[in-house]
Amino acid sequence: MMTNCLALMGNMSWLGWLMPLTVLSLLGLGIAALIKYLFTSTRTSTGARS
């Protein structure tokens, strides 16, 4: 399966290599943003309320 995927990516020139890298980096950024949101929202809600 890996050889088929690499062969398909090779046939698509630079776009075949750019698209998976872009999807993986966007997924990583989304996970990092979610983790940051979850950890920072719990700490700020414990402050004094006016």
PDBQT receptor file of N, H, CA, C and O in Angstrom, charges set to zero:
ATOM      1  N   MET A   1       0.830  -1.199   0.000  1.00  0.00    +0.000 N 
ATOM      2  CA  MET A   1       0.000   0.000   0.000  1.00  0.00    +0.000 C 
ATOM      3  C   MET A   1       0.869   1.256   0.000  1.00  0.00    +0.000 C 
ATOM      4  O   MET A   1       0.550   2.241  -0.665  1.00  0.00    +0.000 OA
ATOM      5  N   MET A   2       1.963   1.213   0.747  1.00  0.00    +0.000 N 
ATOM      6  H   MET A   2       2.222   0.412   1.288  1.00  0.00    +0.000 HD
ATOM      7  CA  MET A   2       2.845   2.378   0.805  1.00  0.00    +0.000 C 
ATOM      8  C   MET A   2       3.467   2.657  -0.561  1.00  0.00    +0.000 C 
ATOM      9  O   MET A   2       3.623   3.816  -0.947  1.00  0.00    +0.000 OA
ATOM     10  N   THR A   3       3.820   1.612  -1.287  1.00  0.00    +0.000 N 
ATOM     11  H   THR A   3       3.693   0.671  -0.973  1.00  0.00    +0.000 HD
ATOM     12  CA  THR A   3       4.423   1.825  -2.603  1.00  0.00    +0.000 C 
ATOM     13  C   THR A   3       3.411   2.401  -3.577  1.00  0.00    +0.000 C 
ATOM     14  O   THR A   3       3.768   3.223  -4.422  1.00  0.00    +0.000 OA
ATOM     15  N   ASN A   4       2.156   1.986  -3.475  1.00  0.00    +0.000 N 
ATOM     16  H   ASN A   4       1.866   1.319  -2.789  1.00  0.00    +0.000 HD
ATOM     17  CA  ASN A   4       1.119   2.551  -4.340  1.00  0.00    +0.000 C 
ATOM     18  C   ASN A   4       0.897   4.030  -4.046  1.00  0.00    +0.000 C 
ATOM     19  O   ASN A   4       0.719   4.840  -4.955  1.00  0.00    +0.000 OA
ATOM     20  N   CYS A   5       0.911   4.362  -2.764  1.00  0.00    +0.000 N 
ATOM     21  H   CYS A   5       1.055   3.704  -2.025  1.00  0.00    +0.000 HD
ATOM     22  CA  CYS A   5       0.718   5.759  -2.367  1.00  0.00    +0.000 C 
ATOM     23  C   CYS A   5       1.879   6.620  -2.850  1.00  0.00    +0.000 C 
ATOM     24  O   CYS A   5       1.666   7.718  -3.365  1.00  0.00    +0.000 OA
ATOM     25  N   LEU A   6       3.101   6.132  -2.687  1.00  0.00    +0.000 N 
ATOM     26  H   LEU A   6       3.274   5.240  -2.269  1.00  0.00    +0.000 HD
ATOM     27  CA  LEU A   6       4.258   6.896  -3.141  1.00  0.00    +0.000 C 
ATOM     28  C   LEU A   6       4.286   7.027  -4.655  1.00  0.00    +0.000 C 
ATOM     29  O   LEU A   6       4.699   8.059  -5.183  1.00  0.00    +0.000 OA
ATOM     30  N   ALA A   7       3.849   5.987  -5.356  1.00  0.00    +0.000 N 
ATOM     31  H   ALA A   7       3.513   5.148  -4.927  1.00  0.00    +0.000 HD
ATOM     32  CA  ALA A   7       3.810   6.062  -6.815  1.00  0.00    +0.000 C 
ATOM     33  C   ALA A   7       2.774   7.085  -7.277  1.00  0.00    +0.000 C 
ATOM     34  O   ALA A   7       3.010   7.825  -8.232  1.00  0.00    +0.000 OA
ATOM     35  N   LEU A   8       1.644   7.125  -6.607  1.00  0.00    +0.000 N 
ATOM     36  H   LEU A   8       1.452   6.524  -5.831  1.00  0.00    +0.000 HD
ATOM     37  CA  LEU A   8       0.610   8.107  -6.954  1.00  0.00    +0.000 C 
ATOM     38  C   LEU A   8       1.077   9.517  -6.659  1.00  0.00    +0.000 C 
ATOM     39  O   LEU A   8       0.831  10.435  -7.441  1.00  0.00    +0.000 OA
ATOM     40  N   MET A   9       1.763   9.696  -5.512  1.00  0.00    +0.000 N 
ATOM     41  H   MET A   9       1.963   8.950  -4.877  1.00  0.00    +0.000 HD
ATOM     42  CA  MET A   9       2.278  11.019  -5.172  1.00  0.00    +0.000 C 
ATOM     43  C   MET A   9       3.358  11.452  -6.153  1.00  0.00    +0.000 C 
ATOM     44  O   MET A   9       3.468  12.638  -6.466  1.00  0.00    +0.000 OA
ATOM     45  N   GLY A  10       4.155  10.508  -6.641  1.00  0.00    +0.000 N 
ATOM     46  H   GLY A  10       4.065   9.546  -6.386  1.00  0.00    +0.000 HD
ATOM     47  CA  GLY A  10       5.188  10.837  -7.625  1.00  0.00    +0.000 C 
ATOM     48  C   GLY A  10       4.603  11.244  -8.956  1.00  0.00    +0.000 C 
ATOM     49  O   GLY A  10       5.173  12.085  -9.651  1.00  0.00    +0.000 OA
ATOM     50  N   ASN A  11       3.468  10.659  -9.325  1.00  0.00    +0.000 N 
ATOM     51  H   ASN A  11       3.005   9.976  -8.760  1.00  0.00    +0.000 HD
ATOM     52  CA  ASN A  11       2.826  11.001 -10.594  1.00  0.00    +0.000 C 
ATOM     53  C   ASN A  11       2.156  12.369 -10.558  1.00  0.00    +0.000 C 
ATOM     54  O   ASN A  11       1.942  12.977 -11.607  1.00  0.00    +0.000 OA
ATOM     55  N   MET A  12       1.825  12.858  -9.381  1.00  0.00    +0.000 N 
ATOM     56  H   MET A  12       1.998  12.365  -8.529  1.00  0.00    +0.000 HD
ATOM     57  CA  MET A  12       1.135  14.144  -9.258  1.00  0.00    +0.000 C 
ATOM     58  C   MET A  12       2.109  15.315  -9.128  1.00  0.00    +0.000 C 
ATOM     59  O   MET A  12       1.676  16.440  -8.877  1.00  0.00    +0.000 OA
ATOM     60  N   SER A  13       3.373  15.086  -9.286  1.00  0.00    +0.000 N 
ATOM     61  H   SER A  13       3.725  14.172  -9.490  1.00  0.00    +0.000 HD
ATOM     62  CA  SER A  13       4.446  16.083  -9.174  1.00  0.00    +0.000 C 
ATOM     63  C   SER A  13       4.449  16.722  -7.784  1.00  0.00    +0.000 C 
ATOM     64  O   SER A  13       4.272  16.024  -6.785  1.00  0.00    +0.000 OA
ATOM     65  N   TRP A  14       4.648  18.049  -7.709  1.00  0.00    +0.000 N 
ATOM     66  H   TRP A  14       4.791  18.616  -8.521  1.00  0.00    +0.000 HD
ATOM     67  CA  TRP A  14       4.801  18.715  -6.414  1.00  0.00    +0.000 C 
ATOM     68  C   TRP A  14       3.502  18.785  -5.636  1.00  0.00    +0.000 C 
ATOM     69  O   TRP A  14       3.530  18.866  -4.408  1.00  0.00    +0.000 OA
ATOM     70  N   LEU A  15       2.364  18.757  -6.314  1.00  0.00    +0.000 N 
ATOM     71  H   LEU A  15       2.341  18.692  -7.311  1.00  0.00    +0.000 HD
ATOM     72  CA  LEU A  15       1.079  18.845  -5.627  1.00  0.00    +0.000 C 
ATOM     73  C   LEU A  15       0.802  17.596  -4.805  1.00  0.00    +0.000 C 
ATOM     74  O   LEU A  15       0.161  17.667  -3.757  1.00  0.00    +0.000 OA
ATOM     75  N   GLY A  16       1.284  16.455  -5.277  1.00  0.00    +0.000 N 
ATOM     76  H   GLY A  16       1.806  16.398  -6.129  1.00  0.00    +0.000 HD
ATOM     77  CA  GLY A  16       1.101  15.219  -4.536  1.00  0.00    +0.000 C 
ATOM     78  C   GLY A  16       1.869  15.188  -3.234  1.00  0.00    +0.000 C 
ATOM     79  O   GLY A  16       1.483  14.471  -2.311  1.00  0.00    +0.000 OA
ATOM     80  N   TRP A  17       2.939  15.942  -3.138  1.00  0.00    +0.000 N 
ATOM     81  H   TRP A  17       3.252  16.524  -3.889  1.00  0.00    +0.000 HD
ATOM     82  CA  TRP A  17       3.706  16.012  -1.894  1.00  0.00    +0.000 C 
ATOM     83  C   TRP A  17       3.238  17.166  -1.016  1.00  0.00    +0.000 C 
ATOM     84  O   TRP A  17       3.354  17.099   0.207  1.00  0.00    +0.000 OA
ATOM     85  N   LEU A  18       2.714  18.219  -1.627  1.00  0.00    +0.000 N 
ATOM     86  H   LEU A  18       2.620  18.273  -2.621  1.00  0.00    +0.000 HD
ATOM     87  CA  LEU A  18       2.302  19.389  -0.864  1.00  0.00    +0.000 C 
ATOM     88  C   LEU A  18       0.990  19.149  -0.106  1.00  0.00    +0.000 C 
ATOM     89  O   LEU A  18       0.849  19.578   1.039  1.00  0.00    +0.000 OA
ATOM     90  N   MET A  19       0.043  18.471  -0.736  1.00  0.00    +0.000 N 
ATOM     91  H   MET A  19       0.158  18.123  -1.666  1.00  0.00    +0.000 HD
ATOM     92  CA  MET A  19      -1.265  18.278  -0.112  1.00  0.00    +0.000 C 
ATOM     93  C   MET A  19      -1.210  17.453   1.178  1.00  0.00    +0.000 C 
ATOM     94  O   MET A  19      -1.799  17.879   2.171  1.00  0.00    +0.000 OA
ATOM     95  N   PRO A  20      -0.537  16.296   1.220  1.00  0.00    +0.000 N 
ATOM     96  CA  PRO A  20      -0.490  15.559   2.501  1.00  0.00    +0.000 C 
ATOM     97  C   PRO A  20       0.247  16.316   3.599  1.00  0.00    +0.000 C 
ATOM     98  O   PRO A  20      -0.152  16.261   4.763  1.00  0.00    +0.000 OA
ATOM     99  N   LEU A  21       1.314  17.020   3.244  1.00  0.00    +0.000 N 
ATOM    100  H   LEU A  21       1.638  17.065   2.299  1.00  0.00    +0.000 HD
ATOM    101  CA  LEU A  21       2.036  17.807   4.245  1.00  0.00    +0.000 C 
ATOM    102  C   LEU A  21       1.167  18.936   4.791  1.00  0.00    +0.000 C 
ATOM    103  O   LEU A  21       1.206  19.234   5.985  1.00  0.00    +0.000 OA
ATOM    104  N   THR A  22       0.390  19.556   3.924  1.00  0.00    +0.000 N 
ATOM    105  H   THR A  22       0.359  19.314   2.954  1.00  0.00    +0.000 HD
ATOM    106  CA  THR A  22      -0.499  20.629   4.353  1.00  0.00    +0.000 C 
ATOM    107  C   THR A  22      -1.589  20.102   5.272  1.00  0.00    +0.000 C 
ATOM    108  O   THR A  22      -1.895  20.716   6.294  1.00  0.00    +0.000 OA
ATOM    109  N   VAL A  23      -2.172  18.975   4.915  1.00  0.00    +0.000 N 
ATOM    110  H   VAL A  23      -1.923  18.477   4.084  1.00  0.00    +0.000 HD
ATOM    111  CA  VAL A  23      -3.237  18.398   5.742  1.00  0.00    +0.000 C 
ATOM    112  C   VAL A  23      -2.697  17.993   7.105  1.00  0.00    +0.000 C 
ATOM    113  O   VAL A  23      -3.338  18.240   8.126  1.00  0.00    +0.000 OA
ATOM    114  N   LEU A  24      -1.522  17.374   7.126  1.00  0.00    +0.000 N 
ATOM    115  H   LEU A  24      -1.002  17.174   6.296  1.00  0.00    +0.000 HD
ATOM    116  CA  LEU A  24      -0.951  16.963   8.407  1.00  0.00    +0.000 C 
ATOM    117  C   LEU A  24      -0.583  18.159   9.277  1.00  0.00    +0.000 C 
ATOM    118  O   LEU A  24      -0.780  18.118  10.492  1.00  0.00    +0.000 OA
ATOM    119  N   SER A  25      -0.053  19.223   8.677  1.00  0.00    +0.000 N 
ATOM    120  H   SER A  25       0.107  19.256   7.690  1.00  0.00    +0.000 HD
ATOM    121  CA  SER A  25       0.305  20.395   9.477  1.00  0.00    +0.000 C 
ATOM    122  C   SER A  25      -0.940  21.122   9.984  1.00  0.00    +0.000 C 
ATOM    123  O   SER A  25      -0.940  21.617  11.111  1.00  0.00    +0.000 OA
ATOM    124  N   LEU A  26      -1.987  21.195   9.186  1.00  0.00    +0.000 N 
ATOM    125  H   LEU A  26      -1.986  20.793   8.270  1.00  0.00    +0.000 HD
ATOM    126  CA  LEU A  26      -3.224  21.815   9.654  1.00  0.00    +0.000 C 
ATOM    127  C   LEU A  26      -3.864  20.996  10.767  1.00  0.00    +0.000 C 
ATOM    128  O   LEU A  26      -4.414  21.552  11.717  1.00  0.00    +0.000 OA
ATOM    129  N   LEU A  27      -3.791  19.684  10.646  1.00  0.00    +0.000 N 
ATOM    130  H   LEU A  27      -3.344  19.232   9.874  1.00  0.00    +0.000 HD
ATOM    131  CA  LEU A  27      -4.324  18.826  11.697  1.00  0.00    +0.000 C 
ATOM    132  C   LEU A  27      -3.534  19.002  12.987  1.00  0.00    +0.000 C 
ATOM    133  O   LEU A  27      -4.118  19.053  14.070  1.00  0.00    +0.000 OA
ATOM    134  N   GLY A  28      -2.228  19.094  12.882  1.00  0.00    +0.000 N 
ATOM    135  H   GLY A  28      -1.753  19.052  12.003  1.00  0.00    +0.000 HD
ATOM    136  CA  GLY A  28      -1.398  19.314  14.062  1.00  0.00    +0.000 C 
ATOM    137  C   GLY A  28      -1.663  20.658  14.710  1.00  0.00    +0.000 C 
ATOM    138  O   GLY A  28      -1.714  20.761  15.935  1.00  0.00    +0.000 OA
ATOM    139  N   LEU A  29      -1.831  21.692  13.891  1.00  0.00    +0.000 N 
ATOM    140  H   LEU A  29      -1.789  21.609  12.896  1.00  0.00    +0.000 HD
ATOM    141  CA  LEU A  29      -2.138  23.008  14.446  1.00  0.00    +0.000 C 
ATOM    142  C   LEU A  29      -3.505  23.025  15.117  1.00  0.00    +0.000 C 
ATOM    143  O   LEU A  29      -3.684  23.674  16.147  1.00  0.00    +0.000 OA
ATOM    144  N   GLY A  30      -4.458  22.324  14.544  1.00  0.00    +0.000 N 
ATOM    145  H   GLY A  30      -4.313  21.797  13.706  1.00  0.00    +0.000 HD
ATOM    146  CA  GLY A  30      -5.789  22.249  15.145  1.00  0.00    +0.000 C 
ATOM    147  C   GLY A  30      -5.771  21.543  16.481  1.00  0.00    +0.000 C 
ATOM    148  O   GLY A  30      -6.433  21.973  17.425  1.00  0.00    +0.000 OA
ATOM    149  N   ILE A  31      -5.014  20.456  16.568  1.00  0.00    +0.000 N 
ATOM    150  H   ILE A  31      -4.476  20.106  15.802  1.00  0.00    +0.000 HD
ATOM    151  CA  ILE A  31      -4.905  19.734  17.835  1.00  0.00    +0.000 C 
ATOM    152  C   ILE A  31      -4.192  20.588  18.876  1.00  0.00    +0.000 C 
ATOM    153  O   ILE A  31      -4.590  20.613  20.041  1.00  0.00    +0.000 OA
ATOM    154  N   ALA A  32      -3.132  21.291  18.458  1.00  0.00    +0.000 N 
ATOM    155  H   ALA A  32      -2.809  21.271  17.512  1.00  0.00    +0.000 HD
ATOM    156  CA  ALA A  32      -2.410  22.154  19.391  1.00  0.00    +0.000 C 
ATOM    157  C   ALA A  32      -3.297  23.292  19.890  1.00  0.00    +0.000 C 
ATOM    158  O   ALA A  32      -3.244  23.646  21.067  1.00  0.00    +0.000 OA
ATOM    159  N   ALA A  33      -4.108  23.864  19.007  1.00  0.00    +0.000 N 
ATOM    160  H   ALA A  33      -4.151  23.577  18.051  1.00  0.00    +0.000 HD
ATOM    161  CA  ALA A  33      -5.015  24.942  19.418  1.00  0.00    +0.000 C 
ATOM    162  C   ALA A  33      -6.081  24.424  20.376  1.00  0.00    +0.000 C 
ATOM    163  O   ALA A  33      -6.451  25.113  21.327  1.00  0.00    +0.000 OA
ATOM    164  N   LEU A  34      -6.573  23.217  20.129  1.00  0.00    +0.000 N 
ATOM    165  H   LEU A  34      -6.272  22.657  19.357  1.00  0.00    +0.000 HD
ATOM    166  CA  LEU A  34      -7.571  22.632  21.018  1.00  0.00    +0.000 C 
ATOM    167  C   LEU A  34      -6.986  22.370  22.401  1.00  0.00    +0.000 C 
ATOM    168  O   LEU A  34      -7.630  22.653  23.411  1.00  0.00    +0.000 OA
ATOM    169  N   ILE A  35      -5.789  21.840  22.452  1.00  0.00    +0.000 N 
ATOM    170  H   ILE A  35      -5.266  21.610  21.632  1.00  0.00    +0.000 HD
ATOM    171  CA  ILE A  35      -5.144  21.576  23.736  1.00  0.00    +0.000 C 
ATOM    172  C   ILE A  35      -4.882  22.883  24.479  1.00  0.00    +0.000 C 
ATOM    173  O   ILE A  35      -5.095  22.966  25.689  1.00  0.00    +0.000 OA
ATOM    174  N   LYS A  36      -4.420  23.907  23.755  1.00  0.00    +0.000 N 
ATOM    175  H   LYS A  36      -4.248  23.840  22.772  1.00  0.00    +0.000 HD
ATOM    176  CA  LYS A  36      -4.174  25.196  24.395  1.00  0.00    +0.000 C 
ATOM    177  C   LYS A  36      -5.465  25.805  24.924  1.00  0.00    +0.000 C 
ATOM    178  O   LYS A  36      -5.485  26.375  26.015  1.00  0.00    +0.000 OA
ATOM    179  N   TYR A  37      -6.537  25.686  24.158  1.00  0.00    +0.000 N 
ATOM    180  H   TYR A  37      -6.521  25.223  23.272  1.00  0.00    +0.000 HD
ATOM    181  CA  TYR A  37      -7.823  26.225  24.596  1.00  0.00    +0.000 C 
ATOM    182  C   TYR A  37      -8.329  25.507  25.839  1.00  0.00    +0.000 C 
ATOM    183  O   TYR A  37      -8.842  26.140  26.762  1.00  0.00    +0.000 OA
ATOM    184  N   LEU A  38      -8.186  24.192  25.863  1.00  0.00    +0.000 N 
ATOM    185  H   LEU A  38      -7.770  23.678  25.113  1.00  0.00    +0.000 HD
ATOM    186  CA  LEU A  38      -8.679  23.429  27.007  1.00  0.00    +0.000 C 
ATOM    187  C   LEU A  38      -7.896  23.737  28.278  1.00  0.00    +0.000 C 
ATOM    188  O   LEU A  38      -8.482  23.828  29.357  1.00  0.00    +0.000 OA
ATOM    189  N   PHE A  39      -6.590  23.897  28.163  1.00  0.00    +0.000 N 
ATOM    190  H   PHE A  39      -6.115  23.823  27.287  1.00  0.00    +0.000 HD
ATOM    191  CA  PHE A  39      -5.789  24.132  29.359  1.00  0.00    +0.000 C 
ATOM    192  C   PHE A  39      -5.836  25.586  29.817  1.00  0.00    +0.000 C 
ATOM    193  O   PHE A  39      -5.733  25.846  31.016  1.00  0.00    +0.000 OA
ATOM    194  N   THR A  40      -5.987  26.541  28.902  1.00  0.00    +0.000 N 
ATOM    195  H   THR A  40      -6.071  26.330  27.928  1.00  0.00    +0.000 HD
ATOM    196  CA  THR A  40      -6.016  27.935  29.326  1.00  0.00    +0.000 C 
ATOM    197  C   THR A  40      -7.407  28.354  29.793  1.00  0.00    +0.000 C 
ATOM    198  O   THR A  40      -7.517  29.256  30.624  1.00  0.00    +0.000 OA
ATOM    199  N   SER A  41      -8.462  27.738  29.295  1.00  0.00    +0.000 N 
ATOM    200  H   SER A  41      -8.373  27.005  28.620  1.00  0.00    +0.000 HD
ATOM    201  CA  SER A  41      -9.802  28.152  29.699  1.00  0.00    +0.000 C 
ATOM    202  C   SER A  41     -10.118  27.702  31.118  1.00  0.00    +0.000 C 
ATOM    203  O   SER A  41     -10.899  28.356  31.809  1.00  0.00    +0.000 OA
ATOM    204  N   THR A  42      -9.528  26.600  31.568  1.00  0.00    +0.000 N 
ATOM    205  H   THR A  42      -8.894  26.068  31.007  1.00  0.00    +0.000 HD
ATOM    206  CA  THR A  42      -9.815  26.147  32.926  1.00  0.00    +0.000 C 
ATOM    207  C   THR A  42      -9.087  26.998  33.959  1.00  0.00    +0.000 C 
ATOM    208  O   THR A  42      -9.581  27.156  35.075  1.00  0.00    +0.000 OA
ATOM    209  N   ARG A  43      -7.937  27.545  33.620  1.00  0.00    +0.000 N 
ATOM    210  H   ARG A  43      -7.535  27.417  32.713  1.00  0.00    +0.000 HD
ATOM    211  CA  ARG A  43      -7.179  28.352  34.574  1.00  0.00    +0.000 C 
ATOM    212  C   ARG A  43      -7.755  29.760  34.714  1.00  0.00    +0.000 C 
ATOM    213  O   ARG A  43      -7.753  30.313  35.814  1.00  0.00    +0.000 OA
ATOM    214  N   THR A  44      -8.246  30.347  33.631  1.00  0.00    +0.000 N 
ATOM    215  H   THR A  44      -8.248  29.897  32.738  1.00  0.00    +0.000 HD
ATOM    216  CA  THR A  44      -8.736  31.717  33.702  1.00  0.00    +0.000 C 
ATOM    217  C   THR A  44     -10.130  31.790  34.339  1.00  0.00    +0.000 C 
ATOM    218  O   THR A  44     -10.519  32.843  34.844  1.00  0.00    +0.000 OA
ATOM    219  N   SER A  45     -10.876  30.697  34.321  1.00  0.00    +0.000 N 
ATOM    220  H   SER A  45     -10.560  29.841  33.911  1.00  0.00    +0.000 HD
ATOM    221  CA  SER A  45     -12.229  30.750  34.883  1.00  0.00    +0.000 C 
ATOM    222  C   SER A  45     -12.232  30.670  36.402  1.00  0.00    +0.000 C 
ATOM    223  O   SER A  45     -13.282  30.852  37.017  1.00  0.00    +0.000 OA
ATOM    224  N   THR A  46     -11.092  30.405  37.023  1.00  0.00    +0.000 N 
ATOM    225  H   THR A  46     -10.239  30.257  36.523  1.00  0.00    +0.000 HD
ATOM    226  CA  THR A  46     -11.055  30.299  38.475  1.00  0.00    +0.000 C 
ATOM    227  C   THR A  46     -10.754  31.629  39.152  1.00  0.00    +0.000 C 
ATOM    228  O   THR A  46     -10.630  31.680  40.375  1.00  0.00    +0.000 OA
ATOM    229  N   GLY A  47     -10.634  32.697  38.385  1.00  0.00    +0.000 N 
ATOM    230  H   GLY A  47     -10.735  32.655  37.391  1.00  0.00    +0.000 HD
ATOM    231  CA  GLY A  47     -10.314  34.009  38.955  1.00  0.00    +0.000 C 
ATOM    232  C   GLY A  47     -11.511  34.631  39.636  1.00  0.00    +0.000 C 
ATOM    233  O   GLY A  47     -12.602  34.061  39.640  1.00  0.00    +0.000 OA
ATOM    234  N   ALA A  48     -11.302  35.811  40.217  1.00  0.00    +0.000 N 
ATOM    235  H   ALA A  48     -10.415  36.273  40.214  1.00  0.00    +0.000 HD
ATOM    236  CA  ALA A  48     -12.375  36.518  40.929  1.00  0.00    +0.000 C 
ATOM    237  C   ALA A  48     -13.391  37.042  39.921  1.00  0.00    +0.000 C 
ATOM    238  O   ALA A  48     -13.036  37.524  38.845  1.00  0.00    +0.000 OA
ATOM    239  N   ARG A  49     -14.642  36.936  40.291  1.00  0.00    +0.000 N 
ATOM    240  H   ARG A  49     -14.930  36.545  41.165  1.00  0.00    +0.000 HD
ATOM    241  CA  ARG A  49     -15.716  37.420  39.430  1.00  0.00    +0.000 C 
ATOM    242  C   ARG A  49     -16.269  38.723  39.995  1.00  0.00    +0.000 C 
ATOM    243  O   ARG A  49     -16.411  38.879  41.208  1.00  0.00    +0.000 OA
ATOM    244  N   SER A  50     -16.576  39.647  39.107  1.00  0.00    +0.000 N 
ATOM    245  H   SER A  50     -16.461  39.520  38.122  1.00  0.00    +0.000 HD
ATOM    246  CA  SER A  50     -17.079  40.927  39.584  1.00  0.00    +0.000 C 
ATOM    247  C   SER A  50     -18.586  41.001  39.480  1.00  0.00    +0.000 C 
ATOM    248  O   SER A  50     -19.180  42.017  39.841  1.00  0.00    +0.000 OA
TER     249      SER A  50
